Amino acid sequence: MDINMAHSLISCDLHDYIEVACMYSYQVRLILKDQSTVEGKAKDILTDAEKREFLLLETESGSQQVELISLDRLQVLTPGARFSEVVFSDTCEP
């Protein structure tokens, strides 16, 4: 991995939780670093030309992309999910 890109990536462990949420189409609440919230069904992880990663959510008002590095917490609202909450630290791991 290019070490210069590390600033825009989240750790692999945290990435795995997002992949599981997408795989099972969990209903999630995202708490962003600015403390705003977004709720929707986790659908996919997208990467743009600048290598930024986004979680694609299906919300009541349509599809929405949330940049992964903007996440503070991810809460799973789906009953019986494999995990309930993930807290993202301010430090990104390469």
C-alpha positions in Angstrom: 0.0 0.0 0.0 1.2 3.5 -0.8 2.0 5.1 2.6 0.8 8.5 1.3 -2.7 7.2 1.0 -2.9 6.1 4.6 -4.4 9.5 5.6 -7.6 8.7 3.7 -8.0 5.1 4.8 -9.5 3.4 7.9 -8.0 0.4 9.6 -8.7 -3.0 8.1 -10.5 -4.2 11.2 -13.0 -1.3 11.0 -13.3 -1.8 7.2 -14.3 -5.5 7.9 -17.3 -4.3 10.0 -18.5 -2.1 7.2 -18.1 -5.0 4.7 -20.2 -7.3 7.0 -22.9 -4.6 7.3 -23.1 -4.4 3.5 -23.0 -8.2 3.1 -26.1 -8.6 5.3 -27.7 -5.3 4.3 -27.9 -4.1 7.9 -30.0 -1.1 8.8 -27.5 1.3 10.3 -27.2 4.7 12.0 -24.0 6.6 11.2 -22.8 9.2 13.6 -20.3 11.4 11.8 -17.4 13.3 13.2 -19.5 16.6 13.0 -22.1 14.7 15.2 -24.7 14.7 12.4 -26.5 11.3 11.8 -27.5 9.4 8.7 -29.7 6.2 8.8 -30.1 3.7 6.0 -29.4 0.2 4.7 -25.7 -0.5 4.1 -25.4 -1.5 0.5 -21.8 -1.3 -0.8 -18.3 0.3 -0.4 -17.4 2.6 -3.3 -14.0 4.1 -4.2 -13.6 7.2 -6.3 -10.7 8.3 -8.6 -8.9 9.9 -5.6 -9.0 6.5 -3.7 -11.5 7.9 -1.2 -13.9 5.3 0.1 -17.6 5.8 0.7 -20.3 3.7 2.3 -23.3 3.5 0.0 -26.6 3.7 2.0 -30.1 3.2 0.8 -32.1 5.9 2.7 -35.7 6.9 2.7 -34.8 9.8 0.4 -32.7 7.6 -2.0 -29.1 6.5 -2.2 -26.5 8.4 -0.2 -22.7 8.1 -0.1 -20.8 8.8 3.2 -17.1 9.0 3.2 -15.6 6.4 5.5 -13.1 8.8 7.1 -16.0 11.0 8.2 -17.4 8.2 10.5 -17.3 8.6 14.3 -19.6 5.6 15.1 -21.7 3.0 13.3 -24.7 1.6 15.1 -26.5 -1.4 13.7 -30.3 -1.2 14.0 -31.0 -4.6 12.6 -32.1 -7.0 15.3 -29.9 -10.1 15.8 -27.0 -8.5 13.9 -23.4 -9.9 14.4 -22.3 -6.7 16.1 -24.1 -3.6 17.4 -21.7 -0.7 17.3 -18.3 0.2 15.9 -16.4 3.3 17.2 -13.9 4.8 14.7 -10.8 6.4 16.2 -9.4 9.7 15.0 -6.1 7.9 14.1 -6.0 6.0 10.9 -3.8 3.0 10.6 -1.9 2.3 7.3 
